[in-house]
Amino acid sequence: MPYIDALVPGKVYLAIGGNGRSAKWADPLGALAASLVEAGEWVDPLPADRFRKLYAGEVAEWAGRELLTAR
């Protein structure tokens, strides 16, 4: 998942894609990041929680995770 979030609201923002697939989504991800910076808060109908930054050791909760751990 890409990360699009504010590190220091109003000053420093984060927009990072990974896993080799983010290039094809560069324009929409850039639009999400730009709207966050311009508005100063998440205004898109997509859930902001899907794009929030994660720190080392923090575990992401996402739909379907239990399906992978049940194996």
N, CA, C and O atoms as a GROMACS GRO file, in nm:
protein
  284
    1MET      N    1   0.084  -0.119   0.000
    1MET     CA    2   0.000   0.000   0.000
    1MET      C    3   0.088   0.125   0.000
    1MET      O    4   0.193   0.128   0.064
    2PRO      N    5   0.046   0.225  -0.070
    2PRO     CA    6   0.118   0.353  -0.065
    2PRO      C    7   0.085   0.426   0.065
    2PRO      O    8  -0.018   0.401   0.128
    3TYR      N    9   0.173   0.516   0.103
    3TYR     CA   10   0.151   0.600   0.220
    3TYR      C   11   0.132   0.744   0.173
    3TYR      O   12   0.213   0.797   0.098
    4ILE      N   13   0.022   0.806   0.218
    4ILE     CA   14  -0.004   0.947   0.192
    4ILE      C   15  -0.056   1.004   0.323
    4ILE      O   16  -0.168   0.973   0.364
    5ASP      N   17   0.025   1.086   0.388
    5ASP     CA   18  -0.014   1.132   0.522
    5ASP      C   19   0.065   1.259   0.556
    5ASP      O   20   0.160   1.295   0.487
    6ALA      N   21   0.024   1.324   0.662
    6ALA     CA   22   0.096   1.442   0.713
    6ALA      C   23   0.190   1.397   0.824
    6ALA      O   24   0.149   1.331   0.919
    7LEU      N   25   0.317   1.433   0.812
    7LEU     CA   26   0.412   1.408   0.920
    7LEU      C   27   0.407   1.522   1.020
    7LEU      O   28   0.400   1.500   1.141
    8VAL      N   29   0.409   1.644   0.968
    8VAL     CA   30   0.391   1.766   1.048
    8VAL      C   31   0.282   1.844   0.976
    8VAL      O   32   0.310   1.911   0.877
    9PRO      N   33   0.157   1.836   1.024
    9PRO     CA   34   0.046   1.900   0.953
    9PRO      C   35   0.074   2.046   0.920
    9PRO      O   36   0.118   2.124   1.004
   10GLY      N   37   0.048   2.080   0.795
   10GLY     CA   38   0.072   2.215   0.748
   10GLY      C   39   0.213   2.242   0.702
   10GLY      O   40   0.241   2.349   0.647
   11LYS      N   41   0.306   2.145   0.724
   11LYS     CA   42   0.446   2.168   0.688
   11LYS      C   43   0.509   2.053   0.610
   11LYS      O   44   0.566   2.076   0.504
   12VAL      N   45   0.501   1.932   0.662
   12VAL     CA   46   0.571   1.818   0.601
   12VAL      C   47   0.471   1.706   0.573
   12VAL      O   48   0.399   1.661   0.663
   13TYR      N   49   0.469   1.662   0.447
   13TYR     CA   50   0.376   1.556   0.406
   13TYR      C   51   0.454   1.440   0.345
   13TYR      O   52   0.566   1.457   0.298
   14LEU      N   53   0.392   1.324   0.346
   14LEU     CA   54   0.454   1.202   0.298
   14LEU      C   55   0.370   1.143   0.186
   14LEU      O   56   0.248   1.129   0.201
   15ALA      N   57   0.432   1.110   0.074
   15ALA     CA   58   0.364   1.041  -0.036
   15ALA      C   59   0.463   0.940  -0.093
   15ALA      O   60   0.552   0.976  -0.171
   16ILE      N   61   0.447   0.813  -0.054
   16ILE     CA   62   0.540   0.708  -0.093
   16ILE      C   63   0.461   0.590  -0.149
   16ILE      O   64   0.362   0.547  -0.090
   17GLY      N   65   0.505   0.540  -0.262
   17GLY     CA   66   0.448   0.418  -0.318
   17GLY      C   67   0.554   0.310  -0.314
   17GLY      O   68   0.673   0.340  -0.308
   18GLY      N   69   0.512   0.187  -0.318
   18GLY     CA   70   0.609   0.079  -0.314
   18GLY      C   71   0.564  -0.040  -0.395
   18GLY      O   72   0.465  -0.032  -0.467
   19ASN      N   73   0.633  -0.147  -0.384
   19ASN     CA   74   0.609  -0.279  -0.441
   19ASN      C   75   0.613  -0.285  -0.593
   19ASN      O   76   0.570  -0.385  -0.651
   20GLY      N   77   0.662  -0.181  -0.660
   20GLY     CA   78   0.675  -0.185  -0.805
   20GLY      C   79   0.549  -0.158  -0.885
   20GLY      O   80   0.555  -0.154  -1.008
   21ARG      N   81   0.437  -0.141  -0.820
   21ARG     CA   82   0.312  -0.116  -0.892
   21ARG      C   83   0.264   0.028  -0.880
   21ARG      O   84   0.168   0.066  -0.946
   22SER      N   85   0.328   0.107  -0.799
   22SER     CA   86   0.280   0.242  -0.774
   22SER      C   87   0.297   0.335  -0.893
   22SER      O   88   0.226   0.435  -0.903
   23ALA      N   89   0.388   0.305  -0.983
   23ALA     CA   90   0.410   0.394  -1.098
   23ALA      C   91   0.283   0.405  -1.183
   23ALA      O   92   0.253   0.513  -1.234
   24LYS      N   93   0.210   0.296  -1.198
   24LYS     CA   94   0.090   0.305  -1.280
   24LYS      C   95  -0.021   0.384  -1.211
   24LYS      O   96  -0.116   0.428  -1.277
   25TRP      N   97  -0.010   0.404  -1.082
   25TRP     CA   98  -0.109   0.482  -1.005
   25TRP      C   99  -0.054   0.617  -0.965
   25TRP      O  100  -0.112   0.684  -0.879
   26ALA      N  101   0.056   0.661  -1.026
   26ALA     CA  102   0.121   0.785  -0.986
   26ALA      C  103   0.029   0.907  -0.995
   26ALA      O  104   0.028   0.989  -0.904
   27ASP      N  105  -0.047   0.920  -1.102
   27ASP     CA  106  -0.135   1.037  -1.117
   27ASP      C  107  -0.243   1.041  -1.009
   27ASP      O  108  -0.258   1.145  -0.944
   28PRO      N  109  -0.320   0.933  -0.987
   28PRO     CA  110  -0.422   0.940  -0.881
   28PRO      C  111  -0.362   0.955  -0.741
   28PRO      O  112  -0.418   1.025  -0.657
   29LEU      N  113  -0.248   0.889  -0.716
   29LEU     CA  114  -0.185   0.904  -0.584
   29LEU      C  115  -0.135   1.047  -0.565
   29LEU      O  116  -0.145   1.102  -0.456
   30GLY      N  117  -0.082   1.105  -0.671
   30GLY     CA  118  -0.039   1.245  -0.665
   30GLY      C  119  -0.156   1.338  -0.639
   30GLY      O  120  -0.142   1.436  -0.566
   31ALA      N  121  -0.271   1.308  -0.699
   31ALA     CA  122  -0.390   1.390  -0.676
   31ALA      C  123  -0.437   1.379  -0.531
   31ALA      O  124  -0.478   1.478  -0.472
   32LEU      N  125  -0.430   1.259  -0.474
   32LEU     CA  126  -0.466   1.243  -0.332
   32LEU      C  127  -0.371   1.323  -0.243
   32LEU      O  128  -0.415   1.393  -0.152
   33ALA      N  129  -0.242   1.314  -0.272
   33ALA     CA  130  -0.143   1.388  -0.193
   33ALA      C  131  -0.163   1.538  -0.207
   33ALA      O  132  -0.157   1.611  -0.108
   34ALA      N  133  -0.188   1.584  -0.328
   34ALA     CA  134  -0.207   1.728  -0.351
   34ALA      C  135  -0.331   1.779  -0.279
   34ALA      O  136  -0.330   1.889  -0.224
   35SER      N  137  -0.439   1.701  -0.280
   35SER     CA  138  -0.561   1.745  -0.211
   35SER      C  139  -0.539   1.750  -0.060
   35SER      O  140  -0.594   1.836   0.008
   36LEU      N  141  -0.459   1.657  -0.007
   36LEU     CA  142  -0.427   1.658   0.137
   36LEU      C  143  -0.349   1.784   0.173
   36LEU      O  144  -0.379   1.850   0.272
   37VAL      N  145  -0.249   1.816   0.092
   37VAL     CA  146  -0.166   1.934   0.119
   37VAL      C  147  -0.248   2.062   0.104
   37VAL      O  148  -0.240   2.152   0.187
   38GLU      N  149  -0.328   2.069  -0.002
   38GLU     CA  150  -0.405   2.190  -0.028
   38GLU      C  151  -0.511   2.214   0.080
   38GLU      O  152  -0.527   2.327   0.126
   39ALA      N  153  -0.583   2.110   0.121
   39ALA     CA  154  -0.690   2.126   0.219
   39ALA      C  155  -0.639   2.122   0.363
   39ALA      O  156  -0.704   2.173   0.454
   40GLY      N  157  -0.522   2.061   0.384
   40GLY     CA  158  -0.469   2.048   0.519
   40GLY      C  159  -0.532   1.935   0.598
   40GLY      O  160  -0.502   1.915   0.716
   41GLU      N  161  -0.620   1.859   0.531
   41GLU     CA  162  -0.683   1.743   0.593
   41GLU      C  163  -0.730   1.650   0.481
   41GLU      O  164  -0.738   1.690   0.365
   42TRP      N  165  -0.760   1.527   0.517
   42TRP     CA  166  -0.806   1.430   0.418
   42TRP      C  167  -0.947   1.464   0.375
   42TRP      O  168  -1.037   1.469   0.459
   43VAL      N  169  -0.968   1.489   0.246
   43VAL     CA  170  -1.101   1.528   0.196
   43VAL      C  171  -1.156   1.430   0.094
   43VAL      O  172  -1.272   1.443   0.054
   44ASP      N  173  -1.078   1.333   0.053
   44ASP     CA  174  -1.122   1.236  -0.047
   44ASP      C  175  -1.217   1.135   0.015
   44ASP      O  176  -1.205   1.104   0.134
   45PRO      N  177  -1.313   1.082  -0.063
   45PRO     CA  178  -1.404   0.981  -0.009
   45PRO      C  179  -1.336   0.847   0.023
   45PRO      O  180  -1.392   0.767   0.097
   46LEU      N  181  -1.218   0.822  -0.032
   46LEU     CA  182  -1.145   0.701   0.006
   46LEU      C  183  -1.104   0.712   0.152
   46LEU      O  184  -1.074   0.822   0.199
   47PRO      N  185  -1.102   0.601   0.226
   47PRO     CA  186  -1.067   0.609   0.368
   47PRO      C  187  -0.920   0.646   0.390
   47PRO      O  188  -0.830   0.580   0.338
   48ALA      N  189  -0.896   0.749   0.466
   48ALA     CA  190  -0.760   0.797   0.494
   48ALA      C  191  -0.679   0.691   0.567
   48ALA      O  192  -0.557   0.686   0.552
   49ASP      N  193  -0.744   0.607   0.645
   49ASP     CA  194  -0.675   0.506   0.723
   49ASP      C  195  -0.597   0.408   0.635
   49ASP      O  196  -0.498   0.351   0.678
   50ARG      N  197  -0.642   0.388   0.512
   50ARG     CA  198  -0.573   0.298   0.419
   50ARG      C  199  -0.439   0.354   0.374
   50ARG      O  200  -0.354   0.278   0.327
   51PHE      N  201  -0.418   0.484   0.389
   51PHE     CA  202  -0.298   0.550   0.340
   51PHE      C  203  -0.211   0.608   0.451
   51PHE      O  204  -0.109   0.670   0.423
   52ARG      N  205  -0.250   0.589   0.577
   52ARG     CA  206  -0.177   0.653   0.686
   52ARG      C  207  -0.038   0.593   0.703
   52ARG      O  208  -0.014   0.477   0.670
   53LYS      N  209   0.052   0.674   0.754
   53LYS     CA  210   0.190   0.630   0.775
   53LYS      C  211   0.194   0.526   0.885
   53LYS      O  212   0.113   0.528   0.978
   54LEU      N  213   0.289   0.435   0.874
   54LEU     CA  214   0.314   0.334   0.976
   54LEU      C  215   0.458   0.347   1.021
   54LEU      O  216   0.548   0.366   0.939
   55TYR      N  217   0.481   0.337   1.150
   55TYR     CA  218   0.616   0.344   1.204
   55TYR      C  219   0.670   0.203   1.225
   55TYR      O  220   0.594   0.107   1.230
   56ALA      N  221   0.801   0.192   1.237
   56ALA     CA  222   0.866   0.062   1.256
   56ALA      C  223   0.802  -0.012   1.373
   56ALA      O  224   0.786   0.044   1.482
   57GLY      N  225   0.766  -0.136   1.350
   57GLY     CA  226   0.706  -0.218   1.455
   57GLY      C  227   0.556  -0.205   1.467
   57GLY      O  228   0.493  -0.285   1.536
   58GLU      N  229   0.497  -0.107   1.402
   58GLU     CA  230   0.352  -0.088   1.407
   58GLU      C  231   0.286  -0.187   1.311
   58GLU      O  232   0.332  -0.204   1.198
   59VAL      N  233   0.182  -0.250   1.356
   59VAL     CA  234   0.113  -0.350   1.274
   59VAL      C  235  -0.009  -0.287   1.208
   59VAL      O  236  -0.091  -0.222   1.273
   60ALA      N  237  -0.018  -0.307   1.078
   60ALA     CA  238  -0.133  -0.254   1.003
   60ALA      C  239  -0.251  -0.350   1.014
   60ALA      O  240  -0.234  -0.471   1.001
   61GLU      N  241  -0.367  -0.296   1.037
   61GLU     CA  242  -0.490  -0.375   1.036
   61GLU      C  243  -0.559  -0.351   0.904
   61GLU      O  244  -0.583  -0.237   0.866
   62TRP      N  245  -0.592  -0.457   0.832
   62TRP     CA  246  -0.660  -0.443   0.705
   62TRP      C  247  -0.751  -0.562   0.683
   62TRP      O  248  -0.727  -0.672   0.732
   63ALA      N  249  -0.857  -0.537   0.608
   63ALA     CA  250  -0.955  -0.641   0.579
   63ALA      C  251  -0.888  -0.758   0.507
   63ALA      O  252  -0.810  -0.737   0.414
   64GLY      N  253  -0.916  -0.877   0.550
   64GLY     CA  254  -0.859  -0.996   0.487
   64GLY      C  255  -0.734  -1.048   0.556
   64GLY      O  256  -0.687  -1.156   0.524
   65ARG      N  257  -0.681  -0.972   0.650
   65ARG     CA  258  -0.559  -1.016   0.718
   65ARG      C  259  -0.578  -1.149   0.787
   65ARG      O  260  -0.489  -1.234   0.783
   66GLU      N  261  -0.692  -1.170   0.851
   66GLU     CA  262  -0.715  -1.296   0.922
   66GLU      C  263  -0.717  -1.415   0.827
   66GLU      O  264  -0.688  -1.527   0.869
   67LEU      N  265  -0.751  -1.394   0.702
   67LEU     CA  266  -0.748  -1.502   0.604
   67LEU      C  267  -0.607  -1.550   0.580
   67LEU      O  268  -0.585  -1.670   0.559
   68LEU      N  269  -0.512  -1.461   0.583
   68LEU     CA  270  -0.372  -1.498   0.561
   68LEU      C  271  -0.312  -1.564   0.686
   68LEU      O  272  -0.229  -1.654   0.674
   69THR      N  273  -0.351  -1.520   0.803
   69THR     CA  274  -0.293  -1.575   0.925
   69THR      C  275  -0.357  -1.708   0.964
   69THR      O  276  -0.302  -1.780   1.047
   70ALA      N  277  -0.471  -1.741   0.907
   70ALA     CA  278  -0.541  -1.865   0.941
   70ALA      C  279  -0.479  -1.987   0.874
   70ALA      O  280  -0.514  -2.100   0.907
   71ARG      N  281  -0.388  -1.968   0.782
   71ARG     CA  282  -0.330  -2.080   0.708
   71ARG      C  283  -0.235  -2.160   0.790
   71ARG      O  284  -0.179  -2.258   0.742
   0.00000   0.00000   0.00000
